[in-house]
Amino acid sequence: MSELAVRVIRVALTQRCNLNCIYCHHEGECSQSDNGKNEIKKEDIEDLLKVSKELGIRKVRFTGGEPLIRKDIVEIIEIASKYMDDISMSTNGVLLSDTISDLKKAGISRINVTLNTLNEEIYKSITGKSKLQDVLAGIEKTYEEKIFPIKVNMVVMQRNYREIKDLVKYTKEGMVLQLIELISEKNGTDSKFYKENYASLLPIEEYLEKHSIKIVEREKQRRKKYFVPQEIEVVRSMHNTVFCNNCMSIRVTSEGEIKNCLFRNDNLIKIKNFSDHEKLKECIIHSIKTKTPYWC
């Protein structure tokens, strides 16, 4: 895979979180430290983004854990805005209403918010906390700030499958509903949790293929955008060779390791506290060139 094939760098800022979602895959990280002592520093992030820009990567997505837990999150967005054209963040939304105005001033481009249900009881059963109203307030505040599109991420499982229609109705102009397939913690389908919770998205895709007003195929992972008229995307990564072969991202873990695939931990490259600019560039290029599809 050539370096030009990678367009996005995903940086996990922390593994700390204020929720405890039952399906969380921790961005594929083996180490799931919750004290923040080993988290990648903003200085390392700046070096990383500076080199990424030189390699033609102009999009960054910050993930976690919960990135808004970091006290220096606004500073990190300000740093990113010096090098990246597109700065997005995946968040559970609990702290969003208190921070979105500052994030906008710092240069955030887009926000992805996890919203698996509009039902308080189901929300608590998934996340372990009663924070649904905080999330909804955060989405509304983001809408008021006109940071579009707002992507609403719904991880579809047995317990919330029937709520897809409610989330479609909730999604208004300027918002995109992403229906995300449950990922098995061990990359397989044999675990008790996976068997009890997995819900196939294939019937949803088949329905959308027949009933959408318009269908557009994205370059990234060749995912389709369905308009009903609300915009819906279906994200299926498990055993999906098309998705895998068209992946345009590399990842950096919260402890400062390059990780070019969510499902793999056998090719990590440590870059934390890596002050040598040219060697950092070599590491990123090597990771990109050795990036191979997991599902093939």
C-alpha positions in Angstrom: 0.0 0.0 0.0 1.5 3.4 -1.0 1.7 6.3 1.4 -0.8 8.2 -0.7 -3.4 5.6 0.1 -3.6 6.8 3.7 -5.6 10.0 4.1 -6.5 10.0 7.8 -4.6 9.6 11.0 -6.6 8.5 14.0 -5.1 9.4 17.4 -6.4 7.9 20.6 -5.8 10.6 23.2 -6.7 8.4 26.3 -8.1 5.1 27.4 -9.8 6.8 30.3 -13.6 7.2 30.0 -16.6 8.4 32.0 -18.8 5.6 30.7 -18.4 1.8 30.7 -20.0 0.7 27.4 -20.4 -3.0 27.2 -19.1 -3.2 23.6 -16.1 -1.0 23.8 -13.0 -2.3 21.9 -10.7 0.4 23.2 -9.5 1.2 19.7 -7.8 -2.2 19.6 -5.4 -1.3 22.4 -4.1 -4.2 24.5 -3.1 -1.9 27.4 -6.1 -0.1 28.9 -4.5 2.1 31.5 -7.0 4.3 33.3 -4.7 6.7 35.2 -3.5 8.7 32.2 0.2 8.6 33.2 1.4 7.1 30.0 -0.8 9.1 27.6 0.7 10.6 24.5 1.7 14.2 25.2 0.5 17.2 23.2 4.2 17.8 22.1 4.3 14.3 20.6 1.0 14.9 18.9 2.3 18.1 17.3 5.4 16.3 16.0 3.2 13.5 14.6 0.8 15.9 12.8 3.7 18.0 11.4 5.2 14.9 9.8 1.8 13.6 8.7 1.2 16.9 6.9 4.5 16.5 5.1 3.4 13.1 3.9 0.1 14.4 2.5 -2.1 13.4 5.4 -4.5 16.3 6.1 -7.2 14.8 8.2 -7.0 13.8 11.8 -9.6 12.1 14.1 -9.2 12.2 17.8 -10.7 9.2 19.7 -10.3 7.5 23.1 -11.5 6.4 25.6 -13.2 9.7 25.9 -11.0 12.5 24.4 -12.9 15.3 26.3 -11.6 13.9 29.6 -8.2 15.4 28.7 -7.7 18.8 30.3 -5.6 19.9 27.4 -8.1 18.9 24.7 -8.6 22.5 23.5 -4.9 23.0 23.2 -4.6 19.8 21.2 -7.3 21.0 18.8 -5.4 24.3 18.4 -2.2 22.4 17.6 -4.0 20.2 15.1 -5.5 23.3 13.3 -1.9 24.4 12.4 -1.3 21.2 10.3 -4.6 19.6 9.4 -7.4 20.7 7.1 -10.0 18.5 8.7 -10.1 17.8 12.5 -12.8 15.5 13.8 -13.5 13.9 17.2 -15.4 10.8 18.4 -17.0 11.4 21.7 -19.6 9.9 23.9 -21.1 13.4 24.2 -21.4 13.5 28.0 -19.1 16.5 28.3 -19.8 18.0 24.9 -22.2 20.8 25.9 -19.6 22.3 28.2 -16.7 22.2 25.7 -18.1 22.5 22.2 -17.9 26.4 22.0 -14.2 26.3 22.9 -13.5 23.4 20.5 -15.1 25.4 17.7 -12.9 28.4 18.5 -9.9 26.1 18.6 -10.7 24.8 15.1 -12.7 21.6 15.3 -14.3 20.6 12.0 -16.7 17.8 12.9 -18.0 15.8 15.8 -19.0 12.1 16.0 -21.3 11.4 19.0 -22.2 8.0 20.2 -26.0 7.7 20.7 -27.2 4.1 20.8 -30.7 4.8 22.0 -33.2 7.4 23.0 -34.4 5.2 25.8 -33.0 6.0 29.3 -33.2 2.4 30.6 -31.5 0.9 27.5 -28.9 3.7 27.5 -27.9 2.8 31.1 -27.9 -0.9 30.3 -25.3 -0.2 27.6 -23.2 2.5 29.2 -23.5 1.8 32.9 -24.5 5.4 33.5 -27.7 7.6 33.4 -26.2 10.3 31.1 -28.5 10.3 28.1 -29.8 13.8 28.7 -26.3 15.1 28.9 -25.5 13.6 25.5 -28.7 15.0 23.9 -27.8 18.4 25.3 -24.3 18.1 23.8 -25.7 17.2 20.4 -28.1 20.1 20.5 -25.4 22.6 21.5 -23.2 21.3 18.7 -26.1 21.9 16.3 -26.6 25.4 17.6 -22.9 26.0 17.0 -23.4 24.9 13.4 -20.6 22.4 13.4 -21.9 20.2 10.5 -22.2 17.4 9.8 -22.8 16.0 13.2 -22.4 12.2 12.9 -24.5 10.1 15.3 -22.9 6.8 15.9 -25.3 3.9 16.8 -23.7 0.6 17.6 -26.5 -1.8 16.7 -27.2 -4.7 19.0 -30.1 -7.0 19.9 -31.1 -4.7 22.7 -31.4 -1.5 20.6 -32.2 -2.9 17.1 -35.8 -1.8 17.3 -34.7 1.7 18.0 -33.1 2.3 14.6 -36.4 4.0 13.3 -36.4 6.3 16.3 -32.8 7.4 15.6 -33.6 7.9 11.9 -36.4 10.2 13.0 -34.1 12.0 15.5 -31.5 12.7 12.7 -32.3 16.0 11.1 -30.7 18.1 8.4 -27.0 18.6 9.1 -26.8 15.2 10.8 -25.7 11.8 9.6 -26.8 8.5 11.3 -24.0 5.9 11.2 -25.2 2.4 12.0 -22.2 0.5 13.2 -21.8 -3.3 13.4 -20.8 -4.7 16.7 -17.2 -5.7 16.8 -16.1 -8.8 18.7 -13.6 -8.1 21.4 -11.5 -11.0 20.2 -12.0 -10.5 16.5 -14.1 -13.6 16.3 -17.7 -14.5 16.7 -17.5 -17.3 19.3 -17.7 -15.3 22.5 -20.9 -15.5 24.6 -21.2 -11.7 24.6 -21.0 -11.5 20.8 -23.6 -14.3 20.3 -26.0 -12.7 22.7 -25.7 -9.2 21.4 -24.9 -9.3 17.7 -27.5 -8.1 15.3 -26.8 -8.2 11.5 -26.9 -5.0 9.5 -27.4 -6.8 6.2 -31.2 -6.6 6.3 -30.9 -2.9 7.0 -28.6 -2.4 4.0 -30.9 -4.4 1.8 -33.9 -2.2 2.9 -31.9 1.0 2.3 -30.8 -0.2 -1.2 -34.5 -0.6 -2.2 -36.0 2.5 -0.5 -33.4 5.3 -0.5 -34.1 8.4 -2.5 -30.4 8.6 -3.4 -27.3 6.5 -2.8 -23.7 7.8 -3.0 -20.6 5.7 -2.6 -17.8 7.3 -0.5 -14.2 6.8 -1.4 -13.3 5.9 2.2 -13.9 2.2 2.6 -16.3 2.4 -0.3 -19.1 3.0 2.2 -22.5 4.0 0.8 -24.4 7.0 1.9 -28.2 6.4 1.9 -30.6 9.3 1.8 -34.2 8.5 3.1 -34.1 11.6 3.0 -32.0 11.6 6.2 -28.5 10.6 5.6 -27.5 7.1 6.8 -24.3 5.2 6.6 -23.8 1.5 7.4 -20.4 0.5 8.9 -19.7 -3.2 8.7 -16.0 -4.0 9.4 -16.2 -7.7 10.6 -15.2 -10.1 7.8 -15.7 -7.3 5.3 -13.0 -7.5 2.6 -14.2 -4.4 0.7 -14.2 -2.3 3.8 -10.7 -3.6 4.8 -9.1 -3.2 1.3 -10.3 0.4 1.1 -9.2 1.5 4.6 -7.4 4.9 4.4 -6.4 5.3 8.0 -3.5 4.6 10.3 -3.9 4.8 14.1 -1.8 6.0 16.9 -2.5 4.5 20.4 -3.0 6.6 23.5 0.5 5.5 24.6 2.1 6.7 21.4 2.4 3.6 19.2 1.6 3.5 15.5 -1.0 0.9 14.8 -2.1 0.4 11.2 -5.0 -1.9 11.9 -7.7 -2.0 14.6 -7.5 -5.8 14.8 -3.7 -6.2 14.9 -1.1 -5.7 17.6 1.8 -7.5 16.0 3.3 -4.6 14.2 3.2 -1.7 16.6 5.9 1.1 16.3 6.7 3.2 19.3 6.9 6.9 18.6 6.3 8.5 21.9 9.0 10.9 23.0 10.4 10.4 19.5 12.1 13.8 18.8 14.0 12.8 15.6 11.9 14.3 12.8 13.2 12.2 10.0 13.1 8.9 11.9 9.5 9.6 12.9 8.7 10.2 9.2 10.4 6.9 8.3 8.4 5.0 11.0 5.1 6.4 9.6 6.1 5.6 6.0 7.1 2.1 7.1 3.7 1.5 8.9 1.8 2.7 5.8 3.8 0.6 3.4 3.4 -2.5 5.5 -0.3 -2.0 6.0 -2.2 -5.1 4.8 -5.9 -6.0 4.9 -6.9 -8.0 8.0 -10.0 -9.4 6.3 -9.0 -10.6 2.8 
